[in-house]
Amino acid sequence: MNLRQRVTRLIAGSVFALACAGNLQAATIDFTGASNGSPLVTGGFSFDVASIDSGNCGILKPCLALGPGDSTEMTLVGGGAFDLTSLWFKVLGQPSELAITSYDALGAILNTVSYNPAHNTGDTLTFAGLFDGIFKVKFTDIGKGNIRIDDLNASAVVAAVPLPAAGGLLMVAMAGLGVFGRRRNKLA
């Protein structure tokens, strides 16, 4: 393979990598090994208020516990945007709703939704883009029952390379190809 082919492949690979810049692989946050305390840091995320329950969860493993009127805020450790794609939750005792509120970088509310599952059954909620690119999410127990939360699927958002910078790099690379081609023609 000659030099020109190598440089062309390098440029094509770079353009492909820039085009594919996106999210990090999603992590499932569970509360195994977590203990009560504030803040709780697990799976690269921080919860400002954390009460951990060792039972009454999906399969007798620890989970995040919210009592009537309790709430907790989840943020990415070190700050930044993240996507929340799904979670598991269960209501125990009296009827309750799980309210989920997301915020942008300036603290403005982006979305607020609430879920009311059947009593004593666990549900997995999938958000299909509803909580993408958020900076904070708040979980609140609205009602008289107790809510358990586990298996949150979230991922940090990777900042894409700015297109002007990527365009400049591509132009420099193309100019380099031209120089190599011209030099080769003069030698022949």
Buried (B, 14 or more C-beta within 10 A) or exposed (E): EEEEEEBBEEBEEBBEEBEEEEBEEBBBBBBEEBEEEEBBEBBBBBBBBBBBBEEBBBEEBBBBBBBBEBBBBBBBEEEEBBBBBBBBBBBBBEEBBBBBBBBEEEEEEBEEBEBEBEEEEBBEBEBEEBBBBBBBBBBBBBBEBBBBBBBBBBBBBEEEBEEEEBEEBBEEBEEEBEEBEEEEEEEE
